[in-house]
Amino acid sequence: EGEDPAATALLLPLPNTHTLMLSSLFRKSSSRATVARHSAAAALRTARRSLSASAQPQLAASTPQLIRSYPSTQVSTLSNGLRVASENTGGDSATVAVMVDTGSRYESAENNGVAHFLEHLIFKGTKSRTQLQLETEVENMGASLNAYTSREQTVYIIKTFKDDVAKGVEILADIIQNSLLEDDAIERERSVILREMEEVEGQMEEVIFDRLHQTAFRDSSLGATILGPAENIERINRADIQEYIATHYTAPRIVVAAAGDVDHSALDAAVNKEFGQMPSAPTNGVEPAKPAASFTPSDIRVRFDDMNEAHIAFAFETAGVTDPDHFPLMALQNMLGNWDSSVPSGVHSSARLVNKVANDGLANRIMAYNTVYSDTGLFGVYAVTPEPKAINDLMYTITNEMVRLCYTAEDRDVEEAKRQLLMNLMQFYSGSSAAVAEDIGRQMLTLGRRMHPTEVVNRVSSIDSAAVRAVANRFIYDQCFAMAAIGPIYELPDYNWLRRRTYWLRF
């Protein structure tokens, strides 16, 4: 439950995209800064041309056999608009994921939390199965049934043996279309969710990123939490949930994706049988709307001097998943690196940020992150430090190393980042059918297609140092940021001090 940890793992760009322009609230008269800006723009144009030209489906001789022989995605569409996509990756099991194009971003301030509330209720019994019967049936199949809600999608997953795929589809269809949503179950889950909220408040990484979204996307639904505020949870009722289902659970907003030992024709027939009667338009006449994401340069600081550690999330706005700079951003993330003090190798890391932080004892955890949504994103660094007096030096180091990549990106560092990306891809494509099925569905919802691994490898291989510098200049150089910080942060520099360090003045 909660936000999918791999929600941005393989969301890949489409060729016909737009560019988001980030506002700059600071202006400088320095001619050196102007020259740097023009140089960055030229590098960006060059990088875009090279990326576009090299993104053809032509593989190098060194491309791993796993990628060369990877199955293509089969896609079909039911008469009501629901899409079915599958990849036969082999094995004795299969995963079926029902991906719904809705999440907390589609909620209002009044019903924020209803998507997650529905996810809790979906397993509490249907018109043909009690909760006990559902759990027993899934257990007897040797299957696993799960669900999670993110800001832009809701996902229901079943993993079964290959001979039980049709049965798995029937179970998913039953819980999605026929859940009872009984008042007693709603009251029980209300208490469960409130306890869950208390648990989440104790997980500082969850809290800090919720606060980061809150300040970065204030006054927009993307800044709201997935669980919603406690006052909403206490008042959400059956009518609210039914209204949400009627608006958002329509066939064109759903993809049934599968991976493993799956026969697409049989899968399509099973989905058509179970989901074929799902409405193609909202039954209440209310068309769902996704509010625009409005990035607000700002920070939120919660000072608790009694805490043992300070948690800081520092972020710049980026573009959405369809943007052509998505892959260079992934390389940029790898170049900044991540490290935890439980791993002693940080002092020898080739990532300058990690090396500096580890050797100077500035933090016991540092992590570059790249969170992307359909039309926007957050790219930055998350740090945890037990040394409040080191925070000033820590923030200088973070901003300095991020801005450094606007000016210089060594070829060997870019190649190392690309190798890490390719290794992660190999592990992903040869790994769990559940992760692959989710990625198929996610790409179908966000991109309208599924990128074959050959195209992914081609796009990663096309990244060069010019592309990395260009994307760093586009999103980092002289740009306003958002930040959330919690803990003993009395040494944390103010916003203007940090904003000044998003560029260098140099000859």
N, C-alpha and C positions, 0 to 999 in steps of 0.2 A: 504494500500500500504506500501512498505518497507518491512523490515524483519519481519517474523512471530514471535510475542512475545512468542508463546508457542512452538517454533520450536523444543525444546529439552525436552518437558514435559514428554513424554513417549516413547522415543527411547530406545529400550531394547536390551540386548546383545544376541548374538548367542553363542552356546556352542563351536563351532570350530572357534577359533579366534587366532589372533597373538598379540604379545606384542610389543609396540613401546618403544624403548630405547631412553632415553633423554641423550643428551651429557652433560657432566660436564666440564666446562672450568677451574674449580679450583681444585687443588689437595692439600691434607693436609697430613702431615706425622704423625699426632697424632694417637697413637694406640687406644685411646678412641673413636675417630671418626670411626676408622676401625671396632672396636667391635660393635659400634652402627649400622654400615652398615650391618655387618653379621647378627646381631640380627634382623634387619629389613627384610633382605632377608628370614630368617627362618620364620618370622611371615607371610610374603607374601605367602610362599609356603603352610603354614598351612591354611591360610585364603582361598587360592584358592581351596584346597582340601575340606574344609568344605562347601564352597559355592557350589561347584560342586555336592557334595554328597547330599546336602539338597535341591537342585533345582528340585526335583522330583514332579510330579503333585499329591501330597498328601496333603490334607488340614487339618488344625487343627480344632477341634470341635468349636473353637471360631470364625471361619471365618464367616463374615457377610453373611446373606442370599442373599443380592444383588449380591455378587460375585459368590455364589454357583449357582444361577439361571441365571447368565448372559448368553445371547445367544452366540453361537459359530459363528465364521466368515465363511461365505460361499464365496468360491473363484472359479472363472472360467477364462479360457483364450480363447480369440478369435483366429481364424486361423492365423491372422496377428501378434499375439504375445501380443496384448493389454490385460491387466488383469482387471478383474472386481471383486470387493470384497465388501461385505455388511454385516451388522449386523442389524437384526430386533429388535430394542430396544423399539418399540412401540410408542404410541403417535398419534397425528392427523397430524403431519407434517413429512417431511423427508428432508435430506440434501444430495446433490450429489456434490462430489468434483472431479474435474479432476486434477490429480497431474502429473506434467511433471518433469522428472528427468533432469532438467537443471536450471541454475541460473547464477549469476554473476561470479561464480567460473569457468564456462565453457567459459568465454569470454577472449579475448586477450586485450592487452593494446590499440589496435586500435579500437575495437568495445565495450569496457567496457561501459555498460549502455544500450545496445541494448535489453536485456531481459526485463528490466523495461520499456523501451520505447514501446516495443511490448504490454506489459500489458496495457499501457495507450490507445493504438490504438484499442485494441481488441473489445471495446464497441462502436466504432464509425461508425458502419454500415457494413452490409454484402451484398452479392449478392442478397439476398431475403428480407432483412430488412434494412430500413434506421435507423439511430440512434434514431429518434423519435419513429418509429414503435417498435423498440426493447424495449425502455424504457416504452412505453405505454403497450405493451404486458406483460412485467414482472409486471408492477404495477397492471394491471387488474387481473392477477393471484393471487395477494396478496403475491407475491414472493419477494425475495431479491437476487440480483446478485452482486458478489464481486470477487476480485482477489488480489493477492499479489505476490511479488517476494522476494525470499530469496537468500542466497548465493548458495544453492544447489538445490532448487526446485522453480517451478512456479506453482501457484495454482489458479484454477478458480472454484468458488463455487456458487451454487444456492440452496436456501432453499425454499421449496414449500409445499403446502398441499399434503397429501399422494396420492391423486388421480391424481396429476399433475406431478408425477415423470418422466413419459415418455416424457412429454412436456419439462420438465426441461433439460433432457438429449439432446433433439433435439436442444434446444437453445444453450447449451454449445457446442455441435458439430458444430453448424452453425458459432458461433463467432470464434471458434478455427480454423476451416478449410476453412471458406469462407469470412474472413474479407477483405474489399476492400483495406485497406492501401493506401488511397488516399493521394495525395501530399498536398492538402489543410489541411486535418486532421493532417498530419505529422507536418506541419508548426505550426498549432494551439497548438498541444501537445508539440512541442519543447518549446514554450513560457511557457506553464503550468509547464513543468518539471524544467525549469530554475528557475521559481518562487518557486517551491517546494524545490529546492536545497537551496535557500535563507532562507526558513522557517526552514529547517533542521539544517542549520548552527546556528540558534538561540536556538536549543534544545541541551543543553550541554551533556546530557546523550548519545544522538545519536552521537554527535561529538566525545566524549571521546572514545567510543567503536569502532568507525571507525578508530580513530588514533591508538588505541590498535592493531587492526588487521593490520593496515598499518605497524607498527613496528615489530609485532610478525611474520608476514608472508610476510615480504618485499621480493620483487622480485618474488612473486608468486601471482596467480590470487585470492587466498583467502584473500589476503591483500587489494584488490581493493574494492571500495565502490559499493553498489548495484546501486545507481543512476548514477555512472560514473562521470568523470570530465566534466566541462562545455564545454571544447573544443570538446569533443566527441559528446555531445548532440547537439551542433551547426552544426555538419557536418554529423550525421547519416542520411541516406536517405532510400528510399523505397527498393533499391537493397540490402542494408546491412541487412534490416529486413527480406526480403524474403530469403536471403542466410542463415540467422540464423534459420528460420523456417525449411527450407529444410534440414538442418543438424541435428537439435535437436528434431523436432516434428515428431517422428516416433513411431509407435504403441508399440514396446517393451519397450520404455522409458516412457510409460504412464500407470497410474492406474486410473480407475474410481472407486471411493469408495463412499459408501452410508451408512447412518445410519438413524434411525427413523423407521417409519412404512413402511418397504420396503420388497417387495417380490423379492427374488433374481432371480427367473426364468424370471419374467417380466422385471426386470432391465437388465439382460443379453440379453434378446431379443431386448430391446430398444437400448442398447449400440451397439449390433451387427448390427442393422439396420443403426445407425447413424455414427458409427466409423469403421464399417467393411471394408471400402475401404481405410482406412488410410494406407499409405505405411509402410512396415516393415523394410525398409532400407532408408538411406538418398537419396533423389532424385537427389542430386548434386554430389553424390559419395564421399563426404567428411565425414569420420567417426569422430564423436565427441570424444574429448579427455579431460579427467579431469586432469589437471596438478597436480603433487604431491605437497603437502603442506610441505614447508620447514620452520620449526620454527627457528627464529633467536633471541637469547637472546639479548635484546637491550631495549632502552627506547627512548621516544620522549617527549620533554618538551617544552611547549609553555608558556612563562612567560608573564602574563598581570597583573601588580600590581594594575591596576584600577578596576579589577573585584572584586565583593563582596565575591565570594567564590572560593575556589580551588577545582578542580575535579581531582581525582586520580583513575586510574584503574590499579590494580596490578595483574599479572596472571602468572601461571605456565602452561606449555603444558601438556595435558593429551592425552589419546588414543581416538579412535573413538567410535561410538555408539555400535559396535559389541563386544567391549572389556568386559570381565567378571567383571572388576572393575567398571562398570557403576553405579551399584546400591550402592555400598559403597561410591562412590563419591557423590551421591545424599544425603546419610545420613550425610556425612562430611559437605556438604553445609548447611544442616539444623542445624548441631551442631554449626557452626560459626554464623548463624543467620542473620537477617536483622532488621533494625530499622530506624524510622524516628522521628525527634524531635517533630513532632505533636502528637506522641503517648507517653504519660508520663511513660508507663510501662517499658521503657528501663532500668531504674535504678534498676528494680527488675528482669530483665531477667536472666534466667538460662544459657543462652549462655554467656560464659566468655567474648568474644570479645565485644558483644553488651553492657554488663554490665559495662565493663571497659570504653568504649568510652562514654557511656551516663553519668556515674557518674563523669568522669573527664572532661566532656565538650569538648572532642577532635574533635567532628564532629556533624553535625546536621542530617547526613544520613550515614548509613553504610549498605552494602548489599553484601553477599556472592553470587557468581554466578557460574554457570557451563554450559558453552556453548559448545555443542558437534557437530561435523560434522562426515562425514562417516569414516574418517581415522585419525582424530586429534581432539583437543579441547582446550579450555582455561578454567582454574579453578582459581578463585581468589576472590578478594574483591574490591568493588567500594566504594569510600568514598567521601563525600562532606563536606568541612569544611569552616566556615567563619573566622576561626582564623589561619592566616598564621603562627604565632609563635608556634602553637600547632602541626604543620605538622611533625616535628621531632618525638615528642612523639607519634603521631598517627601512623606513619609508624613502630616505634618500637613495638607498641602494636599489630598492624596487623601481622607483621612477627612473633612476639613472640607467639601469640595465634595460628597461623597456625602451627608453628613448634612444639608447645606443644602437638598437636595431634599425632605427630610422636612418642612421648614417652609415652603418657598416654591418654587413652580415657575411661572415667568412664562408667561402664555398664549402670548406670541410665541415663546418657546423651545419650548414643546410643539408649536405649529403647525409650526415649522421641522423639528422631529424627525419629525413625521407626514409632511411633504412628502418628507423624505429616505427614509422607509420606503416611501412610495408610488412614488417614483422607482425605488428598488431593486426593487420588485415589477414595475414596467413592464419593466425590463431583464431580470428573471428570466423572466417569462412570454413575452417575445419572443426569448429567447435559445436556448441549446443544448437540444436534445431530450433529451440525456443527463441534464442537471440536472432537467428536468421529470419524466422517467421515474423517477429516483431519489426525487424528492419524492413522487410518487404512491405508490410502494411503501412509503416510510417512513411516510406518513400512514395508509395502509391497515393497516400493522402496529401502529402506536402508537395510532391513533384509531379504527380500524375503519371509516373512511370517508375520502373525499377532499373537502376544502373547495374549493368553487368560488371563483375569484377575486372574484366579486361579494361573497361573504360575507367574504372577507379584507379587501377595501376597506372594507366596512361596519364591520368591527370596528376597523380602524385609524382610520377617521374618527370613531368614537365616543369615542376617547381624549380626555380633557380634563385640565386641570391638577389637578383634584380626584382623578382616577384615578391620575395620576403620583405625587402626594403620598401617596395611600393605599398604593400598592404600595411606595414608599420606606419608609414607616412600618412596613409589614408585614415587610419583609425586612432593613432596614438599621437602623432606629432601635433603639438599646439592645439589639442582637443580638450574640451571640458570632460570631467569624469563624474562618477558617482562612487560613494564609499559608505560602508557601514562598519562601525567599530564598537566593540563591547569589552568591558573589563577595566583594568587599571591603565587608562589611556591618557593620563595627565601630561605625558610628553609627546602626544600625537600632534604634529604640526597642523596649523589651520588650513582651510581650503585654499586660500590665496597662495600660501607658501608652496603647497603641493602643485597647484595649477601652474605656477611659474616654472616648475621643473618638468613640464611636459615638452620642453624644447631646449635646445642649446643655442647660445650665441657664440659663433666661432667663425674664423676666416676660412 
